[in-house]
């Protein structure tokens, strides 16, 4: 079973989407090759669920980030090589070689350019393979996370049939005989090895791209723990798509697995919740996270309810849609899964009395589950006070508003407790609105 | 004094719409001519704030609607006319003297483009003026018909214009000399009179196109009352852009000039607020309305705050944006204007306590302004209790939610009072959310 994150969650967190501005995917999509992109896509679609694989992957990223390596190909260069190596060649040595000679003859007699294409592809492939060989040679085979793949790559290059690659001959002006020989070798005899090598290059592409993003954005690698520990610990947690984002610490544990969040509308509640959700998701992919430090226990999935659009055309009531979503999450939680649940401003579509009762009841019921992590935000600060008994595992936090003259400013720094901001009336008084209405 | 409104209001009510979308303007814009459309837009940009002018216009439109008269010109007539009249270059005048054989010959072979435009312009306009005259006469207006004064002005202009009309059988072609004479009169010597006549034609286009809409959609015409009555009777008002819209009635008097609206999110609060605001906006233009009966005393302006943009990128807080808006209205109210002010979910951007106090304070202050009308919606039903005690002129209405099985259904029909819908908990209980969670815990404890 894979990590659960449904469509709404992915949209809330703006995770997927190559062409969506500021999507998390587009932040990391710095890969050079189509194969690399496919791989990245796959990683985004299938987060991992096993702490060892996660730590293994993140340590590879970290290895590349520490080594600060460049991808050994330019975009166009690699396209030519990829095309050349993936040109199918069934049959045996004889047919391949005959094919080369046939093209050579066709070139001189019929001005056919197939031979030329083949020739250029081969030359590029040889140059590329040389560069790649040197790249791998430069990496030491000591004890590091990339070792396995590195060894595999080196083994391919160590093949005696490829010994000519390392010969100092400049391979620019090849006679037809050699063209036929090398072509046959690369596309036929060593076809499997070449395919493996391509896969290794795709992996390499992703590792280098992600590690570069990680370095540029100052991200860190989270440490995955087995799920039994039920822990989440982060310092300087922030939103990866925001420039100058403010970091916040966040700690969850078995005894304290529920965060009740309050604050004004612009104070950063949603952003904080999204930052948390994104970090959880990225961490499960073994990807770097936007934090200074992070440790987490593996979860089974992630559910969020942020930005439920208030869509008139939908026909279905907003409130009812929200209830159905809560119900779905409730079923999942009740089935014993270890989940991360994020609810932003539950039940805002109904009157305050109703929303108060509903938020209180739902919060209390969810808080009985110690194996999941919850963040719930609301404008109804009274719910926080009423939670009381049986909810000792709920931590209260808020994002404050500070008045600077008449204008509210936001610190985006999480504080303990429930917001007591009463800027509303203050601003109304500051602006002399009540007097203005009377025409004074 | 001008009728005031602002961009936010026009956007809230979708008066002009975003590019390419249906708007209130597009409902009425069936004008044949571009000039008519421009006049129509001008009317939308500047509603009237004088009861006589409003009644006059609405009566004219009603007259055309009742008679079912159609516009006597086609759009192609104006295609020839506009470039012609816009050309005020003296050199393009048709010259009466220049009527030599050679000119005639070259005209036979082919006119240069500019002269062709002038020829077509003169002959089209000459024909049109005759047609316009015939049309106005054919209306057979009598004293007391609302279009009479305009018709008299038109006929007056036409008779004083010293042009050479077509022969009365309508077949004849003007001679070159007469063409040249008319050209000078139309474009240069009596340019203003011609422009005035055109404006009458465009006005007529608007009247007739709006009248058609009124007929087709069975809209009613408003009756404007004088400013100081502060009375508003609106029956059966609905949103003209909503299919199968439900109509509502409301009567606003100084004794209940603050309407406090509650109800669930989907219950139709915003739609009702928009319907009423659109109705009042159009009423101040003298236009036909999506309602059964409308009588209103003229106001100085309308301000709505329904879809205030809640834009993260904007930087400014939604709450603060709302405050600035309230402040703007407070200033205008302080100047003694009679306004219609609409706020949808006042102070929704802040915590409930704050929003509660803000709503009570602002609504309370509004309530002291007897010469204006207010429509305020909120989720904070608690505010109603305080307001009920302190402000006798606050009226409470709500849009109810009913449960049909587990699904909430909405009647969209206004009721007196404050909503006491508690369907939230009912739905949650119906969906057994709490039971599901409880059962899960028991299972976990057993395991």
Interface residues (C-beta under 8 A of the other chain):
Chain A: X262 X263 X264 X265 X266 X310 X312 X317 X318 X319 X320 X323 X324 X326 X327 X330 X331 X333 X334 X335 X336 X347 X349 X350 X351 X352 X353 X354 X355 X357 X358 X361 X362 X365 X366 X368 X369 X371 X379 X380 X381 X382 X407 X408 X419 X421 X422 X423 X424 X425 X427 X428 X431 X433 X434 X436 X437 X438 X439 X440
Chain B: X262 X263 X264 X265 X266 X310 X312 X317 X318 X319 X320 X323 X324 X326 X327 X330 X331 X333 X334 X335 X336 X347 X348 X349 X350 X351 X352 X353 X354 X355 X357 X358 X361 X362 X365 X366 X368 X369 X379 X380 X381 X382 X407 X408 X419 X421 X422 X423 X424 X425 X427 X428 X431 X432 X433 X434 X436 X437 X438 X439 X440 X441 X443 X444 X447
